[in-house]
Amino acid sequence: MADIHAGIRDVCQGEVIELPRRDGRERHFVIENGEDLLRLSQWASQHDYYFCTMVANDERLLEDHIFKLYYLFSAPDGFLVTLEYPLNDPLHPTKYPSIRPSFPSVEPLEHRLYDTFGLSPHTGEVHSGTLLHTPYPPEYYPLRQGRTRDKLEERARAYSPPTHSASAIEMPEGMLAMPVGPIHAGVIEAGCFQFHLAGEVIEEVRIRLGYKHRGIEKLFQTSYTLERGHELAERVSGDASFAHSMAFCHAVESLAGVEVPLAARYWRGLLLELERFSNHAGDIAALVHDMAFELLASELAVVREQTLRLNQRVCGHRLLRGVNVPGGVHLLHRPHLNDVQRTIETLAARLLNLGKSVLEMPACRERMVNTGVLTCNEARTGGATGLVARASGLWKHDFRLRHPCGVYAIPALALADELRHTVVLSDDDLPSSIHRRVPIYLSDLQGDVFARLALRVAEAETSVHLVARLVAALRQKGGRSEPLVVPLEKLLRAVPNFEYGIGYAESWRGEIIYWLMKGPRNTIFRCDLRDPSLFNWTAMRQAIIRKPDPRDPTGRRYLENILADFPLINKSFNLSYAGHDL
């Protein structure tokens, strides 16, 4: 595997400084030459580095008095690599070189940073209004230092947005533009989809989000401390409450340089898998409902409801809120492990039996196969993540395997073995010690709706196996006298101000990443978070639009979806509006 140091030696011409990191799984480099940043990004793309996120930080009141960008990459050798780029050009203090040619997935982050910081690439390939729409004043830039909540609110109240309506979109002859949203007919969040139709075939779709912007990152900086920020993190995206709070807690614990007690790691792993199982069950039910198999859908919905009730019994909240705290977990009472194991096994049997029936039903396969295809190449170049990427053939893209932490990093539990066999390469590849009731083969993962549904069934089964192992581990080692929380307040106060920590968790949608910088008195100077939906909205558009079929060597066949396919494709992704809009 290519080491980042080799890349720096091979392509960088200017000075590159490596800074120490407390976590041995991280690397941090300062690159002041923009051309070196572009060359190293191209090298990273060629050597299978995955672009995780880009963080902007206003450090004009700190030592260097400039804006800085932090690019985070996932390396194939298991390291998290940060490239720090200072915007130190006095003539262009808000401009930076774009790595978009090497990593196109950076585009939505560049639009977001333009709205929130006023930073833009030298090429000028960004526009305002992606996150902050026309009701916000121009040059609002709420995440710049010194722009307090009171000043921002006063400026927003004094601004009168333009009242003119949007101009009509010119369409080729015979084409129709059909807008859907932002307000929809169901109990879902707001988002606008403008379809360009040729007859019923979707030629193009423009997706506009931002209607659910709540100023989450500003709230972290102005209203929460490192010890209390998990309370906001678990409200970023409700159906991934536990994963978001877990990622935030990991970032705080990384800053403090501590590892939570063993029993707390077991509980975190168990509850994360319960969250994954319940959401996959709900998505399977919703997909079956969209195919008009109401009886099957209702039975699957009961499985999700019973899992949420199990969550309530375990920790007092259906969405697993109030459990994660920096330093460990807080449980109102020690749950009955027999109840957890018995319930999840019963629910798993129902889910897998129903899921297998759906996957084998000819009418369902006819509806799902070759619908909403996201090719492997599109998933790779567009930065798709989580289940969406795995369903397109990138089956190893899982932060539980790529960057194991917590229970996933404990060799004795061997959770990685279960994770690696979620997708079966062949019957001979499956060890006799691992039994799959609904085996999903790599050949099934063609990036269509069927692949995403099949993988949900497979991942739900894997979660049940992981829960069983964690329940057994808690019985053996998680004694009642073992503490579940390490106090962090004093440890955090000893950490120098303006140090940063990175936390992540593989949620049921994909990896959630928190980048957290400590301020004075354990305040939060900067909190940047990246939900998997940010990248996967772009992937969903690619799955919808008309395009040549890469499996056809003649180039005459096209992958097409009609308007009636959109609800099914949309549900097969099931992305978070709130996780994108922040």
C-alpha positions as CSV (number, residue, x, y, z in Angstrom):
1,M,0.0,0.0,0.0
2,A,1.2,3.5,-0.8
3,D,2.3,5.5,2.2
4,I,1.5,9.2,2.3
5,H,5.2,9.9,3.1
6,A,6.1,8.3,-0.3
7,G,3.6,10.5,-2.0
8,I,5.0,13.6,-0.4
9,R,8.6,12.6,-1.5
10,D,7.4,11.8,-5.0
11,V,5.3,14.8,-5.9
12,C,5.8,17.7,-3.5
13,Q,8.4,20.3,-4.4
14,G,8.0,22.7,-1.6
15,E,8.5,22.2,2.2
16,V,5.9,19.9,3.9
17,I,5.8,19.9,7.7
18,E,4.5,16.9,9.6
19,L,2.9,17.7,12.9
20,P,2.6,15.2,15.8
21,R,-0.8,13.6,16.5
22,R,-1.7,11.9,19.8
23,D,-3.7,9.2,18.0
24,G,-1.2,6.8,16.3
25,R,-3.8,6.2,13.6
26,E,-3.6,9.8,12.3
27,R,-1.1,11.8,10.2
28,H,-1.1,15.6,9.9
29,F,0.9,17.6,7.3
30,V,1.1,21.3,6.6
31,I,1.3,22.2,2.9
32,E,1.7,25.8,2.1
33,N,2.3,25.5,-1.7
34,G,-1.0,25.2,-3.6
35,E,0.6,23.3,-6.5
36,D,1.9,20.7,-4.0
37,L,-1.6,20.3,-2.6
38,L,-3.0,19.7,-6.1
39,R,-0.3,17.2,-7.0
40,L,-0.6,15.3,-3.7
41,S,-4.4,15.2,-4.1
42,Q,-3.9,13.7,-7.6
43,W,-1.4,11.1,-6.2
44,A,-3.9,10.2,-3.4
45,S,-6.7,9.7,-5.9
46,Q,-4.5,7.4,-8.0
47,H,-3.6,5.3,-4.9
48,D,-7.2,4.7,-3.6
49,Y,-7.3,7.3,-0.9
50,Y,-10.9,8.2,0.0
51,F,-11.7,11.9,0.5
52,C,-13.6,12.2,3.8
53,T,-14.2,16.0,4.2
54,M,-12.9,19.5,3.9
55,V,-13.0,21.7,7.0
56,A,-12.7,25.5,6.9
57,N,-11.5,27.4,10.0
58,D,-11.4,31.1,10.7
59,E,-8.1,31.5,12.5
60,R,-7.6,35.2,11.9
61,L,-7.7,35.9,15.6
62,L,-5.2,33.1,16.3
63,E,-1.4,32.9,15.8
64,D,-1.3,32.8,12.0
65,H,-4.1,35.4,11.4
66,I,-5.5,33.6,8.3
67,F,-8.2,31.2,7.2
68,K,-7.1,27.6,7.0
69,L,-8.5,24.5,5.2
70,Y,-8.1,21.0,6.6
71,Y,-8.5,18.1,4.1
72,L,-9.2,14.7,5.6
73,F,-8.4,11.5,3.7
74,S,-8.9,7.9,4.5
75,A,-5.8,5.9,3.5
76,P,-5.9,2.3,2.4
77,D,-3.3,1.4,5.1
78,G,-5.8,2.4,7.8
79,F,-4.5,5.9,8.6
80,L,-6.5,9.1,8.6
81,V,-4.4,11.8,6.8
82,T,-5.0,15.5,7.3
83,L,-3.6,18.0,4.9
84,E,-3.6,21.5,6.4
85,Y,-3.5,24.3,3.8
86,P,-3.2,28.0,5.0
87,L,-4.7,30.7,2.9
88,N,-1.7,32.9,3.3
89,D,-1.9,34.9,0.0
90,P,-2.3,38.5,1.1
91,L,-3.8,39.4,-2.3
92,H,-6.4,36.6,-2.2
93,P,-7.0,35.8,1.5
94,T,-10.2,33.9,0.8
95,K,-9.1,32.0,-2.3
96,Y,-7.8,28.4,-2.5
97,P,-6.9,25.8,-5.2
98,S,-9.6,23.3,-5.7
99,I,-8.9,19.6,-5.6
100,R,-12.1,18.9,-7.6
101,P,-10.3,17.5,-10.6
102,S,-8.9,14.7,-8.4
103,F,-11.9,14.4,-6.0
104,P,-15.2,15.6,-7.5
105,S,-17.0,14.8,-4.3
106,V,-15.5,18.0,-2.8
107,E,-18.0,20.1,-4.8
108,P,-20.9,20.2,-2.3
109,L,-18.4,21.1,0.5
110,E,-17.0,24.0,-1.6
111,H,-20.5,25.4,-2.1
112,R,-21.2,25.0,1.7
113,L,-17.9,26.8,2.6
114,Y,-18.7,29.7,0.3
115,D,-22.1,30.2,1.9
116,T,-20.8,29.9,5.5
117,F,-17.2,31.4,5.3
118,G,-17.1,33.3,2.0
119,L,-14.2,31.1,0.8
120,S,-14.0,30.1,-2.9
121,P,-11.6,28.3,-5.3
122,H,-9.4,30.4,-7.6
123,T,-11.4,29.0,-10.5
124,G,-14.6,30.5,-9.1
125,E,-16.6,27.3,-9.7
126,V,-19.0,27.9,-6.7
127,H,-22.2,29.8,-6.3
128,S,-24.2,31.1,-3.3
129,G,-27.5,29.9,-2.2
130,T,-26.7,26.2,-1.9
131,L,-27.2,26.2,1.9
132,L,-28.3,29.8,2.6
133,H,-31.1,30.7,0.2
134,T,-32.3,34.1,-0.8
135,P,-33.9,35.1,2.5
136,Y,-30.4,35.4,3.9
137,P,-28.5,38.6,3.3
138,P,-25.6,38.5,0.9
139,E,-22.1,38.0,2.4
140,Y,-23.7,36.6,5.6
141,Y,-20.9,34.1,6.3
142,P,-22.2,33.0,9.7
143,L,-19.2,30.8,10.7
144,R,-16.7,33.6,10.6
145,Q,-15.3,34.5,14.0
146,G,-16.8,37.6,15.6
147,R,-20.3,37.1,14.0
148,T,-22.3,36.5,17.1
149,R,-25.8,35.0,17.1
150,D,-27.3,38.4,18.1
151,K,-25.5,40.2,15.3
152,L,-26.5,37.6,12.7
153,E,-30.2,37.6,13.8
154,E,-30.3,41.4,13.7
155,R,-28.8,41.5,10.2
156,A,-31.2,38.9,9.0
157,R,-34.2,40.8,10.4
158,A,-33.1,44.0,8.8
159,Y,-32.7,42.4,5.3
160,S,-35.5,42.5,2.8
161,P,-35.0,39.6,0.3
162,P,-35.9,40.1,-3.3
163,T,-39.5,39.4,-4.2
164,H,-39.1,38.6,-7.9
165,S,-39.8,35.0,-8.9
166,A,-37.3,32.7,-10.5
167,S,-37.0,33.0,-14.3
168,A,-38.4,30.2,-16.4
169,I,-36.0,27.5,-17.4
170,E,-35.5,27.2,-21.2
171,M,-35.9,23.6,-22.3
172,P,-35.2,21.9,-25.6
173,E,-38.2,21.4,-27.8
174,G,-40.2,18.4,-26.7
175,M,-38.8,18.4,-23.2
176,L,-40.8,19.2,-20.1
177,A,-39.6,20.7,-16.8
178,M,-41.6,19.4,-13.8
179,P,-40.7,20.7,-10.3
180,V,-41.6,18.6,-7.3
181,G,-41.3,20.2,-3.8
182,P,-39.9,21.7,-1.7
183,I,-43.0,20.8,0.3
184,H,-44.2,17.2,-0.3
185,A,-47.4,15.3,0.2
186,G,-45.9,13.0,2.9
187,V,-44.5,13.5,6.3
188,I,-41.0,14.1,5.0
189,E,-38.5,17.0,5.0
190,A,-38.3,19.7,2.4
191,G,-36.3,19.4,-0.8
192,C,-36.9,20.6,-4.4
193,F,-36.5,18.2,-7.3
194,Q,-36.8,19.6,-10.8
195,F,-37.1,16.9,-13.4
196,H,-36.3,17.3,-17.1
197,L,-38.5,14.9,-18.9
198,A,-38.6,13.5,-22.5
199,G,-42.0,11.9,-22.4
200,E,-41.8,9.9,-19.2
201,V,-38.0,9.3,-19.3
202,I,-36.0,11.4,-16.8
203,E,-33.2,13.1,-18.8
204,E,-31.9,15.2,-15.9
205,V,-32.9,16.2,-12.3
206,R,-31.7,19.2,-10.4
207,I,-31.8,18.8,-6.6
208,R,-32.0,21.9,-4.4
209,L,-31.7,21.4,-0.6
210,G,-31.0,23.8,2.3
211,Y,-34.6,24.3,3.4
212,K,-33.8,22.6,6.7
213,H,-30.7,24.7,7.6
214,R,-30.7,25.2,11.3
215,G,-27.3,26.6,12.0
216,I,-26.0,23.5,13.7
217,E,-22.3,24.3,13.5
218,K,-22.9,27.8,14.8
219,L,-24.9,26.4,17.7
220,F,-22.0,24.1,18.6
221,Q,-19.7,27.1,18.8
222,T,-22.1,29.4,20.7
223,S,-24.2,27.3,23.0
224,Y,-22.4,24.1,23.8
225,T,-19.2,22.9,25.5
226,L,-17.1,19.8,24.8
227,E,-18.9,18.0,27.7
228,R,-22.4,18.9,26.5
229,G,-22.1,18.9,22.7
230,H,-23.4,15.4,22.4
231,E,-26.8,16.7,23.3
232,L,-26.9,18.6,20.0
233,A,-25.1,16.0,18.0
234,E,-27.8,13.4,18.6
235,R,-30.4,15.8,17.2
236,V,-28.6,16.5,13.9
237,S,-30.4,13.7,12.1
238,G,-33.0,11.9,14.2
239,D,-32.8,8.4,12.6
240,A,-29.0,8.3,13.2
241,S,-29.1,9.9,16.7
242,F,-26.8,7.3,18.3
243,A,-24.2,7.3,15.5
244,H,-24.0,11.1,15.5
245,S,-23.6,11.3,19.3
246,M,-21.0,8.5,19.2
247,A,-18.9,10.2,16.5
248,F,-19.0,13.4,18.5
249,C,-18.0,11.6,21.7
250,H,-15.1,9.9,19.8
251,A,-13.8,13.3,18.8
252,V,-13.9,14.6,22.4
253,E,-12.2,11.4,23.7
254,S,-9.6,11.8,21.0
255,L,-8.9,15.3,22.3
256,A,-8.6,14.0,25.8
257,G,-6.5,11.0,24.8
258,V,-8.6,8.5,26.7
259,E,-10.3,5.2,25.8
260,V,-13.7,4.5,27.3
261,P,-14.2,1.5,29.7
262,L,-14.5,-1.9,28.0
263,A,-18.2,-2.4,29.1
264,A,-19.0,1.0,27.6
265,R,-17.4,0.0,24.3
266,Y,-19.5,-3.1,24.3
267,W,-22.7,-1.1,24.9
268,R,-21.9,1.4,22.2
269,G,-21.3,-1.3,19.6
270,L,-24.5,-3.1,20.6
271,L,-26.7,0.0,20.4
272,L,-25.1,1.1,17.2
273,E,-26.0,-2.2,15.6
274,L,-29.6,-2.0,17.0
275,E,-29.9,1.4,15.4
276,R,-28.7,-0.1,12.1
277,F,-31.1,-3.0,12.3
278,S,-34.1,-0.9,13.1
279,N,-33.5,1.5,10.2
280,H,-32.8,-1.2,7.7
281,A,-36.0,-2.9,8.7
282,G,-37.9,0.4,8.2
283,D,-36.3,1.0,4.8
284,I,-37.1,-2.5,3.6
285,A,-40.7,-2.0,4.7
286,A,-40.9,1.4,2.8
287,L,-39.4,-0.1,-0.4
288,V,-41.9,-2.9,-0.3
289,H,-44.7,-0.4,0.3
290,D,-43.6,1.6,-2.8
291,M,-44.0,-1.6,-4.8
292,A,-47.6,-1.9,-3.5
293,F,-47.1,-5.1,-1.5
294,E,-48.9,-3.7,1.5
295,L,-49.3,-6.9,3.5
296,L,-45.5,-7.6,3.4
297,A,-44.8,-3.9,4.1
298,S,-47.0,-3.8,7.2
299,E,-45.4,-7.0,8.6
300,L,-41.9,-5.5,8.0
301,A,-43.0,-2.2,9.6
302,V,-44.0,-4.2,12.8
303,V,-40.4,-5.5,12.9
304,R,-39.1,-1.9,13.0
305,E,-41.6,-0.9,15.6
306,Q,-40.7,-3.8,17.9
307,T,-37.0,-2.9,17.6
308,L,-37.8,0.7,18.6
309,R,-39.7,-0.6,21.6
310,L,-36.7,-2.7,22.5
311,N,-34.6,0.5,22.3
312,Q,-37.0,2.1,24.8
313,R,-36.6,-0.8,27.2
314,V,-32.8,-0.8,26.9
315,C,-32.1,2.8,27.4
316,G,-35.3,4.7,27.8
317,H,-35.6,6.3,24.4
318,R,-36.8,4.8,21.1
319,L,-34.1,6.6,19.1
320,L,-31.3,5.8,21.6
321,R,-30.8,9.4,22.8
322,G,-29.3,10.2,26.1
323,V,-26.9,7.2,26.2
324,N,-23.7,8.4,24.7
325,V,-21.7,10.9,26.8
326,P,-18.0,11.9,26.3
327,G,-16.1,9.3,28.2
328,G,-18.6,6.4,28.0
329,V,-22.3,5.7,28.2
330,H,-25.0,6.5,30.6
331,L,-27.7,3.9,31.2
332,L,-30.7,4.5,33.5
333,H,-30.5,0.8,34.5
334,R,-28.6,-2.2,33.4
335,P,-30.8,-3.8,30.7
336,H,-31.7,-7.4,30.8
337,L,-29.4,-9.0,28.2
338,N,-31.7,-12.0,27.9
339,D,-34.5,-9.7,26.7
340,V,-32.2,-8.1,24.1
341,Q,-31.0,-11.4,22.7
342,R,-34.4,-13.1,22.7
343,T,-36.1,-10.1,21.1
344,I,-33.6,-9.4,18.4
345,E,-33.4,-13.1,17.4
346,T,-37.2,-13.3,17.0
347,L,-37.3,-10.1,15.0
348,A,-34.4,-11.1,12.8
349,A,-36.1,-14.4,11.9
350,R,-39.2,-12.5,10.8
351,L,-37.2,-9.9,8.9
352,L,-35.0,-12.4,7.1
353,N,-37.9,-14.6,6.1
354,L,-39.9,-11.7,4.7
355,G,-36.8,-10.1,3.1
356,K,-36.0,-13.4,1.4
357,S,-39.5,-13.6,0.0
358,V,-39.2,-10.1,-1.4
359,L,-35.9,-10.8,-3.0
360,E,-37.1,-14.0,-4.7
361,M,-40.5,-12.6,-5.8
362,P,-40.4,-12.2,-9.6
363,A,-42.7,-9.1,-9.5
364,C,-40.3,-7.4,-7.1
365,R,-37.2,-8.3,-9.0
366,E,-38.8,-7.0,-12.2
367,R,-39.5,-3.7,-10.5
368,M,-36.1,-3.3,-8.9
369,V,-33.4,-4.8,-11.2
370,N,-31.8,-2.2,-13.5
371,T,-33.8,0.6,-11.9
372,G,-31.8,3.5,-10.5
373,V,-28.4,2.2,-11.4
374,L,-25.3,3.8,-9.8
375,T,-22.3,2.2,-11.5
376,C,-19.2,1.3,-9.6
377,N,-17.2,3.9,-11.4
378,E,-19.7,6.6,-10.6
379,A,-19.7,5.6,-7.0
380,R,-15.9,5.7,-6.8
381,T,-15.4,9.0,-8.7
382,G,-18.3,10.7,-7.0
383,G,-17.3,9.8,-3.4
384,A,-20.4,7.7,-2.7
385,T,-20.2,6.2,0.8
386,G,-21.8,3.7,3.1
387,L,-24.4,1.3,1.9
388,V,-24.8,3.2,-1.4
389,A,-21.2,2.6,-2.3
390,R,-21.2,-1.0,-1.2
391,A,-24.3,-1.8,-3.2
392,S,-22.4,-0.5,-6.3
393,G,-19.6,-3.0,-5.8
394,L,-17.3,-1.1,-3.4
395,W,-18.2,-3.8,-0.8
396,K,-15.1,-3.1,1.4
397,H,-16.0,0.6,1.9
398,D,-16.9,0.4,5.6
399,F,-15.3,2.4,8.3
400,R,-15.8,-0.5,10.8
401,L,-13.3,-2.4,8.6
402,R,-11.3,0.5,7.1
403,H,-10.7,2.3,10.4
404,P,-11.9,0.0,13.2
405,C,-12.3,1.6,16.7
406,G,-14.2,0.6,19.8
407,V,-15.5,-2.9,19.7
408,Y,-14.6,-3.3,16.1
409,A,-10.9,-3.0,17.0
410,I,-11.0,-5.8,19.7
411,P,-9.4,-8.9,18.1
412,A,-10.9,-11.3,20.6
413,L,-14.5,-10.4,19.4
414,A,-13.6,-11.1,15.8
415,L,-16.4,-8.7,14.6
416,A,-14.5,-8.0,11.4
417,D,-15.0,-11.6,10.3
418,E,-18.8,-11.1,10.3
419,L,-18.5,-7.8,8.6
420,R,-16.3,-9.2,5.8
421,H,-18.8,-11.9,5.1
422,T,-21.9,-9.6,4.8
423,V,-21.3,-10.0,1.1
424,V,-20.5,-13.5,0.0
425,L,-17.9,-13.8,-2.8
426,S,-18.7,-17.5,-3.4
427,D,-20.1,-20.4,-1.5
428,D,-16.6,-21.7,-0.9
429,D,-15.5,-18.4,0.5
430,L,-18.0,-18.6,3.5
431,P,-16.4,-20.3,6.6
432,S,-18.4,-23.0,8.2
433,S,-18.4,-21.0,11.5
434,I,-20.5,-18.2,9.8
435,H,-24.0,-19.1,8.8
436,R,-26.0,-16.8,6.5
437,R,-29.7,-17.3,6.3
438,V,-30.0,-14.9,3.3
439,P,-26.6,-14.9,1.5
440,I,-26.1,-11.9,-0.8
441,Y,-23.4,-12.4,-3.4
442,L,-21.1,-9.9,-4.9
443,S,-22.7,-10.5,-8.3
444,D,-25.9,-9.1,-6.8
445,L,-24.4,-5.7,-6.2
446,Q,-24.9,-4.0,-9.5
447,G,-25.8,-0.5,-8.0
448,D,-29.6,-0.8,-8.7
449,V,-32.6,-0.7,-6.3
450,F,-32.4,-4.5,-6.0
451,A,-28.8,-4.3,-4.8
452,R,-29.5,-1.6,-2.2
453,L,-32.5,-3.6,-0.9
454,A,-30.5,-6.9,-0.9
455,L,-27.7,-5.3,1.0
456,R,-30.0,-3.9,3.6
457,V,-31.2,-7.5,4.3
458,A,-27.7,-8.7,4.5
459,E,-26.5,-5.9,6.8
460,A,-29.5,-6.4,9.1
461,E,-28.5,-10.1,9.4
462,T,-24.9,-9.1,10.2
463,S,-26.1,-6.7,12.9
464,V,-28.0,-9.5,14.6
465,H,-24.8,-11.7,14.6
466,L,-22.8,-8.8,16.0
467,V,-25.4,-8.1,18.7
468,A,-25.2,-11.8,19.8
469,R,-21.5,-11.6,20.1
470,L,-21.6,-8.4,22.1
471,V,-24.3,-9.7,24.4
472,A,-22.1,-12.7,25.1
473,A,-19.1,-10.4,25.8
474,L,-21.2,-8.3,28.2
475,R,-22.2,-11.4,30.1
476,Q,-18.6,-12.5,30.5
477,K,-16.7,-9.2,31.1
478,G,-19.2,-6.4,31.6
479,G,-19.7,-6.9,35.3
480,R,-22.1,-4.7,37.2
481,S,-19.3,-3.2,39.2
482,E,-17.4,-2.0,36.1
483,P,-17.7,1.8,35.5
484,L,-19.3,2.9,32.2
485,V,-17.9,6.5,32.2
486,V,-14.5,8.2,32.5
487,P,-14.8,11.8,33.8
488,L,-13.2,14.0,31.2
489,E,-13.5,17.6,32.4
490,K,-10.1,17.8,34.0
491,L,-8.4,15.9,31.2
492,L,-9.9,18.3,28.6
493,R,-8.8,21.3,30.6
494,A,-5.2,20.0,30.3
495,V,-5.4,19.9,26.6
496,P,-3.9,23.0,24.9
497,N,-6.5,25.3,23.4
498,F,-7.0,25.1,19.6
499,E,-6.1,21.4,19.4
500,Y,-8.4,19.3,17.3
501,G,-9.8,15.8,17.5
502,I,-11.4,13.6,14.9
503,G,-14.3,11.3,15.6
504,Y,-16.3,9.0,13.3
505,A,-18.8,6.2,13.3
506,E,-20.2,4.0,10.6
507,S,-23.9,4.7,10.8
508,W,-26.5,2.8,8.8
509,R,-26.1,5.3,6.0
510,G,-22.4,5.5,6.0
511,E,-19.6,7.1,8.0
512,I,-20.3,10.2,10.1
513,I,-17.3,12.4,10.7
514,Y,-16.8,15.1,13.4
515,W,-13.8,17.5,13.4
516,L,-13.7,19.3,16.7
517,M,-11.4,22.1,17.8
518,K,-11.1,23.0,21.5
519,G,-11.6,26.6,22.7
520,P,-10.8,28.2,26.0
521,R,-12.4,26.7,29.1
522,N,-13.5,23.6,27.2
523,T,-15.7,25.6,24.8
524,I,-16.0,24.5,21.1
525,F,-14.0,26.8,18.9
526,R,-15.0,24.9,15.7
527,C,-17.2,21.9,15.1
528,D,-17.4,20.6,11.5
529,L,-19.5,17.5,10.8
530,R,-20.1,15.5,7.6
531,D,-23.1,13.3,7.3
532,P,-23.0,10.5,4.6
533,S,-26.0,12.1,2.8
534,L,-23.8,15.0,1.8
535,F,-22.0,12.9,-0.8
536,N,-24.9,10.5,-1.5
537,W,-27.3,13.2,-2.8
538,T,-24.9,13.6,-5.7
539,A,-24.8,9.9,-6.2
540,M,-28.6,9.7,-6.2
541,R,-28.8,12.2,-9.0
542,Q,-26.4,10.0,-11.0
543,A,-28.6,7.0,-10.4
544,I,-31.7,8.8,-11.7
545,I,-30.5,10.5,-14.9
546,R,-30.4,8.9,-18.4
547,K,-26.9,7.7,-19.4
548,P,-25.1,5.1,-21.6
549,D,-25.2,1.6,-20.3
550,P,-21.5,0.7,-19.5
551,R,-22.2,-3.0,-19.9
552,D,-23.1,-2.5,-23.6
553,P,-19.9,-2.5,-25.7
554,T,-21.8,-1.0,-28.7
555,G,-22.7,2.1,-26.8
556,R,-26.3,2.0,-28.1
557,R,-28.1,1.0,-25.0
558,Y,-29.0,3.5,-22.3
559,L,-30.0,3.2,-18.6
560,E,-33.3,5.0,-18.3
561,N,-35.7,5.7,-15.5
562,I,-39.2,7.0,-15.9
563,L,-40.9,9.4,-13.5
564,A,-42.7,6.6,-11.7
565,D,-39.4,5.1,-10.8
566,F,-38.3,8.1,-8.8
567,P,-40.1,7.3,-5.5
568,L,-38.6,3.8,-5.5
569,I,-35.1,5.1,-6.3
570,N,-35.4,7.9,-3.7
571,K,-36.5,5.4,-1.0
572,S,-33.7,3.0,-1.9
573,F,-31.2,5.7,-1.0
574,N,-33.3,7.2,1.9
575,L,-31.0,10.1,2.4
576,S,-31.2,12.7,5.2
577,Y,-32.2,16.3,4.3
578,A,-31.3,17.5,7.8
579,G,-27.9,15.7,7.7
580,H,-27.1,17.7,4.5
581,D,-28.6,21.0,5.4
582,L,-27.2,21.3,9.0
